[in-house]
């Protein structure tokens, strides 16, 4: 049996429970109660369960009932179920705030230390146009200037993210070809030599335009492609795709890697969450992806492993149509952790 409070939490009445076997209880209660009954521990803390209200975090405490006075006593077990969802969310908010504070302290120095040499590199690249007429040199100078501008935007994004997840505003959204955006991201990614071991397929339809800030969406794709490349086995395939569904457009990046480690899944989009060695990843890429997508009033969805497979990861970015952007104005909508 269970009391009215548990009936409200589970949306299963106490009358339905009387006389039922624990194994016959609907998910997730059969597995959850079985876990603590079979465990040597008396307490399970903040277990994630999917209930009719959504994802919740519950703690369980068990106590055995034994009547020593009765020789034939079968005893029993009392299990206390506590809904710690609000506490869990508050803890996550505090952790997130602490991480943002760390980024804020770091980003001011980064913006200054990187900004000055980047300005010098950009100026030298511009001066090359007056020193030569060689088309190959001019193209290289143009690429250098493009990349320095991208570094400046990334630093600006980092500073904006540290100030509550908001990027520098004032840039109007415009239609962008999904295929052209993917081609640009692949071109920049292939400048890194380690990209040679991975195959890429741009399957974005040529007719599809998405609405947003081209440079920031390019940053989103580069971050997603970089992670997919790093997760892929030698000669693995990374697929970039796009489409539309109702009043929303989507972009997706799919890899053939081992999938996302369950230990980092819950905090996947938090700053500094990474499984890469310290010299190979900062853990800021996906956090910036979510921040930029939220600025575009969109959402990020993760599928890992892929359906019917033991591995692979697909990250899908959903963006509203131009009409939605216009009706919503310039105020960004910030989504919480998309896995919740």
VOGU-3710 file (C-alpha; in Angstrom, 3 decimals, decimal comma):
1> xxxxxxxxxx> 0,000/0,000/0,000  0,988/3,643/-0,215  -0,350/6,914/1,129  -2,122/9,849/-0,503  1,107/11,801/-1,034  2,640/8,998/-3,095  -0,660/8,519/-4,924  -0,516/12,200/-5,934  3,126/11,969/-7,016  2,685/8,730/-8,992
11> xxxxxxxxxx> -0,901/9,453/-10,144  -1,742/5,863/-9,100  -4,382/5,567/-6,395  -3,765/3,641/-3,187  -6,765/1,411/-3,923  -5,101/0,139/-7,094  -1,990/-0,839/-5,151  -3,530/-2,938/-2,376  -2,957/-6,612/-3,153  -0,652/-5,921/-6,121
21> xxxxxxxxxx> 2,801/-7,423/-6,522  5,725/-5,031/-6,692  6,837/-6,475/-10,069  3,422/-5,646/-11,531  3,644/-1,920/-10,754  3,818/0,412/-13,757  7,119/2,053/-14,710  9,171/3,407/-13,129  7,942/2,179/-9,739  8,581/-1,553/-10,147
31> xxxxxxxxxx> 12,244/-0,977/-11,026  12,732/1,908/-8,605  11,330/0,108/-5,551  13,089/-3,096/-6,588  16,414/-1,266/-6,734  16,290/-0,125/-3,114  14,794/-3,393/-1,842  17,635/-5,380/-3,409  20,315/-2,850/-2,441  22,545/-3,156/0,611
41> xxxxxxxxxx> 22,110/0,581/1,128  19,238/2,063/3,075  19,059/5,200/0,916  19,017/6,188/-2,754  19,596/9,890/-3,368  18,024/11,946/-6,161  17,246/9,155/-8,604  16,061/10,513/-11,970  12,642/9,116/-12,938  10,126/10,020/-15,617
51> xxxxxxxxxx> 6,684/10,612/-14,120  3,464/11,989/-15,640  4,609/15,454/-14,498  7,901/15,069/-16,375  11,430/14,302/-15,224  11,655/14,280/-11,419  14,345/13,475/-8,870  13,286/11,288/-5,935  15,163/10,004/-2,896  14,213/6,722/-1,214
61> xxxxxxxxxx> 14,820/5,564/2,358  13,930/2,049/3,535  13,392/0,559/6,977  12,653/-3,079/7,822  9,723/-4,071/10,044  10,464/-7,080/12,236  8,241/-8,235/15,108  10,615/-10,115/17,422  7,723/-11,083/19,698  6,100/-13,212/17,050
71> xxxxxxxxxx> 8,016/-16,298/15,982  6,161/-16,558/12,688  6,440/-12,854/11,833  7,177/-12,269/8,150  8,133/-8,657/8,724  8,034/-6,176/5,890  9,587/-2,980/4,604  8,581/0,675/4,753  9,979/2,868/1,983  9,923/6,650/2,298
81> xxxxxxxxxx> 9,827/8,438/-1,078  10,817/12,114/-1,111  10,479/14,381/-4,153  13,765/16,301/-4,242  13,252/17,790/-7,703  13,188/21,417/-6,559  16,337/20,869/-4,488  18,087/19,246/-7,452  17,175/22,116/-9,771  18,349/24,690/-7,218
91> xxxxxxxxxx> 21,646/22,828/-6,829  22,082/22,841/-10,597  21,356/26,578/-10,733  23,989/27,241/-8,049  26,557/25,128/-9,895  25,709/26,913/-13,144  26,044/30,331/-11,468  29,428/29,381/-10,029  30,655/28,276/-13,435  29,412/31,483/-15,042
101> xxxxxxxxxx> 31,280/33,471/-12,405  34,477/31,597/-13,309  33,918/32,317/-17,001  33,244/35,974/-16,237  36,553/36,359/-14,443  38,392/34,593/-17,222  36,654/36,193/-20,197  37,651/39,785/-19,375  41,334/38,821/-19,478  40,853/36,654/-22,556
111> xxxxxxxxxx> 39,122/39,459/-24,466  42,015/41,824/-23,760  44,906/39,409/-24,273  43,510/37,899/-27,478  41,916/41,052/-28,879  45,150/43,006/-29,316  47,160/40,416/-31,298  44,092/39,493/-33,367  43,707/43,147/-34,387  47,359/43,181/-35,449
121> xxxxxxxxxx> 47,008/39,964/-37,467  43,899/41,340/-39,199  45,709/44,574/-40,081  48,672/42,697/-41,557  46,305/40,535/-43,619  44,597/43,668/-44,966  47,962/45,233/-45,877  48,845/42,164/-47,975  46,247/43,297/-50,497  48,415/46,347/-51,277
131> xxxxxxxxxx> 51,715/44,444/-51,389  50,909/41,782/-53,987  48,669/40,910/-56,885  49,204/37,160/-56,568  45,671/35,628/-56,475  46,792/32,782/-54,203  48,324/35,155/-51,644  45,251/37,387/-51,781  42,989/34,397/-51,140  45,135/33,345/-48,176
141> xxxxxxxxxx> 44,998/36,900/-46,790  41,222/36,862/-47,117  41,040/33,538/-45,231  43,284/34,913/-42,463  41,044/37,946/-42,083  37,906/35,771/-42,029  39,368/33,562/-39,312  40,494/36,521/-37,196  36,960/37,900/-37,380  35,669/34,530/-36,253
151> xxxxxxxxxx> 38,056/34,512/-33,274  36,796/37,982/-32,318  33,186/36,792/-32,494  33,993/33,728/-30,366  35,597/35,931/-27,719  32,529/38,187/-27,863  30,299/35,144/-27,458  32,310/34,019/-24,444  31,958/37,425/-22,793  28,248/37,511/-23,615
161> xxxxxxxxxx> 27,725/34,006/-22,278  29,394/34,964/-19,001  26,893/37,788/-18,614  23,843/35,579/-18,233  24,097/33,672/-21,503  23,267/36,647/-23,712  25,244/37,481/-26,809  25,876/40,897/-28,220  22,603/42,100/-29,708  21,900/44,384/-32,633
171> xxxxxxxxxx> 22,406/41,976/-35,535  19,260/41,418/-37,568  18,330/37,855/-38,467  18,211/37,040/-42,179  17,581/33,983/-44,393  20,638/31,730/-44,683  21,077/28,777/-47,031  21,417/25,641/-44,888  23,617/23,941/-47,516  25,885/27,003/-47,850
181> xxxxxxxxxx> 26,171/27,253/-44,066  27,216/23,593/-43,834  29,712/24,032/-46,680  31,288/26,999/-44,886  31,555/25,070/-41,625  33,154/22,081/-43,368  35,625/24,325/-45,196  36,784/25,910/-41,938  36,862/22,573/-40,140  39,005/20,953/-42,825
191> xxxxxxxxxx> 41,702/23,571/-42,248  42,539/21,434/-39,197  44,727/18,543/-40,324  43,094/16,005/-37,992  39,873/16,354/-39,979  41,436/14,366/-42,832  40,700/11,028/-41,115  36,922/11,618/-41,035  34,462/11,668/-43,935  31,735/14,304/-44,148
201> xxxxxxxxxx> 28,419/14,342/-46,014  26,446/17,556/-46,494  22,843/16,415/-47,066  21,175/19,776/-46,473  18,614/20,523/-49,223  19,729/23,270/-51,597  16,292/24,933/-51,437  16,116/25,257/-47,650  16,780/28,630/-46,025  16,853/29,062/-42,262
211> xxxxxxxxxx> 16,538/32,376/-40,466  19,178/33,651/-38,065  22,557/35,287/-37,659  24,806/33,555/-40,182  28,050/33,883/-38,211  26,565/32,631/-34,951  24,829/29,706/-36,652  28,163/28,951/-38,338  29,741/28,832/-34,887  27,030/26,390/-33,781
221> xxxxxxxxxx> 27,736/24,059/-36,704  31,512/24,232/-36,261  31,215/23,328/-32,576  28,884/20,412/-33,325  31,057/19,193/-36,199  34,218/19,453/-34,087  32,677/17,272/-31,393  31,401/14,789/-33,995  34,850/14,637/-35,589  36,567/14,020/-32,261
231> xxxxxxxxxx> 34,072/11,279/-31,368  34,290/9,517/-34,743  36,455/6,465/-35,427  39,024/6,529/-38,214  37,283/6,954/-41,579  33,942/7,390/-39,793  31,139/9,343/-41,451  29,714/12,609/-40,095  26,418/13,692/-41,677  25,021/17,231/-41,713
241> xxxxxxxxxx> 21,336/17,376/-42,562  18,501/19,911/-42,459  14,768/20,049/-42,993  11,529/21,658/-41,923  8,598/20,485/-39,839  5,560/22,693/-39,469  6,712/26,185/-38,572  10,183/25,058/-37,540  13,433/24,330/-39,353  16,128/21,993/-38,092
251> xxxxxxxxxx> 19,818/21,301/-38,549  21,414/18,064/-37,372  24,905/16,601/-37,043  25,192/12,808/-36,763  28,332/10,807/-36,009  29,271/7,124/-35,753  31,100/7,439/-32,445  30,533/5,373/-29,294  27,750/7,639/-28,041  27,588/9,990/-25,078
261> xxxxxxxxxx> 28,871/8,679/-21,762  25,889/8,403/-19,374  28,007/9,999/-16,631  28,068/13,337/-18,510  24,677/13,134/-20,213  22,774/15,073/-17,545  25,252/17,984/-17,544  26,138/17,788/-21,224  25,373/21,448/-21,957  26,865/22,878/-18,762
271> xxxxxxxxxx> 30,094/24,933/-19,027  33,324/22,959/-18,613  31,598/19,585/-19,086  33,889/17,518/-21,305  35,314/14,012/-21,639  38,327/15,227/-23,621  41,825/15,588/-22,136  42,597/19,096/-20,765  44,711/19,998/-23,781  41,987/19,031/-26,259
281> xxxxxxxxxx> 38,760/20,521/-24,934  37,471/23,278/-22,645  33,888/22,062/-22,245  32,506/25,391/-23,487  31,514/24,382/-27,034  28,096/22,846/-26,325  27,305/25,459/-23,667  27,809/28,161/-26,306  25,726/26,160/-28,790  22,754/26,135/-26,422
291> xxxxxxxxxx> 23,215/29,822/-25,646  23,264/30,843/-29,320  20,302/28,613/-30,186  18,323/30,049/-27,252  19,062/33,521/-28,596  17,441/32,373/-31,845  14,408/31,185/-29,814  15,262/27,586/-30,657  15,976/24,309/-28,904  18,646/21,607/-28,953
301> xxxxxxxxxx> 17,804/17,895/-28,840  20,203/14,989/-28,320  19,772/11,376/-29,422  22,444/8,948/-28,227  22,790/6,108/-28,969  20,992/6,181/-32,301  17,823/4,072/-32,649  18,651/0,400/-33,167  22,378/0,983/-32,677  24,800/0,587/-29,808
311> xxxxxxxxxx> 26,489/3,926/-30,509  26,323/7,091/-32,542  25,027/10,538/-31,603  22,670/12,959/-33,325  22,384/16,555/-32,119  19,474/18,410/-33,686  19,001/22,179/-33,578  15,422/23,449/-33,979  14,855/27,023/-35,140  11,541/28,869/-35,601
321> xxxxxxxxxx> 10,341/30,176/-38,951  10,801/33,868/-39,946  7,214/34,657/-38,891  7,894/33,409/-35,381  11,050/35,528/-35,151  9,153/38,633/-36,186  6,285/38,071/-33,791  8,587/37,310/-30,869  10,662/40,467/-31,307  14,268/40,695/-30,237
331> xxxxxxxxxx> 13,848/39,230/-26,762  15,735/35,896/-26,575  14,030/32,920/-24,972  16,450/30,855/-22,895  15,641/27,164/-22,656  16,654/25,135/-19,588  18,757/22,020/-19,868  17,147/20,341/-22,952  17,473/16,855/-21,425  14,960/17,792/-18,728
//
